[in-house]
């Protein structure tokens, strides 16, 4: 019964998100059309411009969403491993966080697109008889950007999650261990559910930063928002109007995200009021 | 065979010798109360029994299992319940969830069985009507009784109490002590660190006085409280009994 209810609610939520997504981007495209006409772009080219920019915005948001989700899991594993007493877990996590936070994201994106195929090529050869496409076809700009962005945000998330876990009182560990729970169970049932409330706001900050940083993927020819804008400028030679439009779309996306997270924080505070 | 056997146990925090050659047997069904000034090592002592504190020398055998061997630690903790000074309830779970979690995920009991036992225990500590509340909605005394029920839900063979009433407002001490008395009467093996001398006198089979990491004196409550043999015991009792 409970499961059915949960399934029904998930279905409703998914439908709302899907409809919201379509409506939102249709609205963006309509607004862009109106704007480009208002600033006197060639009328018969306006639908195309608006559509391309909208496609760029969609790639930006999709890339942000899948990189955030992947980065969340990476951060969870690395953040917990970073606190492990076992050096086999702790050292790789520390190394990962150290390297990623100590190098520019731009370099990481270029590395994922240009260098990673060379590194993976030797191993990839053995997969090809299994029907796996060649590495260059797999590591498209989109997936290279996905790898770089999720690995990058994962390292920042790991530090947030580490701090969140350390913020939970030691007595919680002791009580759970004294009941015979193993460390993995303590994490799953006691520590993580409490730490989530602490780490959600900074994690969402990371997502907002990621949304903006995804613009760096324009250097590997990914047709996200900025790159679409640059292509438009090369046709129209009107950087002012185009960059204003691009910046406005980022602003709208981050504002929507901020509204969502404010709501999430309020909701969690409300539900957590009892605790 | 004793429920707990501590032999030549030593523990250091850095240079501080917090447990100095502890030898202690607790028999099945026995209620042992440990008293002593703060910093005497009494809390540390009971925390070594379920390996919340490691020891550097000696052996501790609980119900036949040597707890200094790490493979025994989980097994021993299932059989040893512990109640803390600061309750340490899980704030994100209801009272019922607090109590049923470990039986479900450690003992692998089905939810129905765990909940039924939890409700019986809540009845026993006299707060059956609070099952759906969150810890923060309860008074300190109620929280500590939930903590007792949570430990009992694992059906332990021995219960450790680490100053269970020290964080409570005075008017709530009685209800927690009553729950502990009832538990002692039911035959539970108990090891209690407390400053409640009335409880020690009434319930304990044996009182142990600790100072500076050593067991200075032990005996029946009457003997320890009325005719303490050691001068440090006399000095301590003179200070707290006025």
Interface residues (C-beta under 8 A of the other chain):
Chain A: X169 X171 X172 X174 X175 X176 X177 X178 X179 X180 X181 X182 X185 X189 X190 X193 X194 X272 X274 X275
Chain B: X50 X52 X74 X77 X78 X80 X81 X82 X84 X86 X88 X89 X90 X91 X92 X101 X102 X105 X106 X133 X134 X135 X136 X137 X147 X150 X151 X154
